[in-house]
Amino acid sequence: MTVISPSLLASDFMNLSSELNKLNSIKDIWLHLDIMDGHFVPNLTFGHEIIKKISAQSTNPIDVHLMVNNPDFYIETLKNYQIHNITWHFENKVNHEELIKKAKENFQSIGI
């Protein structure tokens, strides 16, 4: 199966709700959210409140890409949001096996 997952970083942030409505009209896509903490990578992006609102408004599965130092924190704090897929970077200094187990309890799809 091929999945197209356009990044919301390409959206007009001043009109994010309108952008989400346009994307809701497209079937069979995932919405990609690059979550950056300003430490693992120098940029800073979506915070929890924005992620929560995006996941509530989207009719498409949400694909979260964690570019953060502490993916375990986000896996725990995002577990009640409507997120389909969550990925993090292998170079994180975490116990990947335990994090995979924890992520599988809360998300349909995971990746490293």
N, C-alpha and C positions, 0 to 999 in steps of 0.2 A: 504494500500500500504506500502510495506517495502522499505526503502531507505538505500542503502549502501553509506557511505560518508567517504572514506579514508582520513586521515589527511595528509596534505602536510608536516607536521613537521617530518614525517618519511622519507621524500625525501632526496636525495643527493643534498644539496644546491649548490655544485660546478657544478652540472649538472642539474639544475632545468628545463631548457628548454627540455632536453632529457626526464626527468621524466614526464613532462607534456605531451609530445608526446606519451609516453607509455600509460598514463592514458586516453588520447584521443581515443585510440583504444578500450577502454572498454565502452560499452553502458550501459545506465540505472544506472549510479552512479552520485553522487554529489561530488565535491571536497571540502573538509573541510579545512578551514583556521582558525586557532586559532590566534586571534589578541590579543596580550598582550602588555600592556603599561608600565610594570615595576613598577606600583603602585598598581593596584588592585590585581595583582599577581606579584611575584618578577621577572619573566622572561620578556624578550622583544622579540617580533617576527616581523612579516611582517609590513613594512611601506607602505605608500600610493603608492609609485612608483612601488614597487614589486606587490602589490595587483592589481594595474592597468594592469601591464604586464601579470600577471597570468590570470586575467579575460579576457583579449584580446586574449590570446593564447589557452585557454581551450575551448573545444567543449562541455564540460559537465557543468551543472549548478554549480555555486559557492555557497557554504554554509559557511557563515561567523559567527564565534562564538566570540563575543566581551567579552573579559576578561579585561575590562578597567573601569576606574573610571567615564568616561564621555561618555556613549554610544550615547548620543544625538549628540555630535561632529562627531562621526564616521557615524552615520546614515545620517547626513547632507553631510559630505564630500565624502561618498562612493556612494551617490545616482545616480551618472552618470556612475558608473562602471557596468559591466554586472554581477550583483550579484542576485541570485535567492532567497536565504534564509538568514535571519539575525536574530541572537538571542543574548540576553544579560542576565545578572544575576539579579534575583529578589532583591538581597541584595543591589543593587545600590540605592543610595539616589536620585532617580529621580521620576517624576510624570509618572508612567507607563502608565496610560490611555492616556495621551497626546503623549507620545513617541510611543505607539502602533499606534495611529492615524497618526502620522508623518511617521512612518515606512511603514504603509500600502499604503501611497501615492507613495512610490518609490520602494517597493520590493514585489514580488509575494507571498512570504511566510515569516512569522515572528514567533518568539517564545521567551519565557522567561524561 
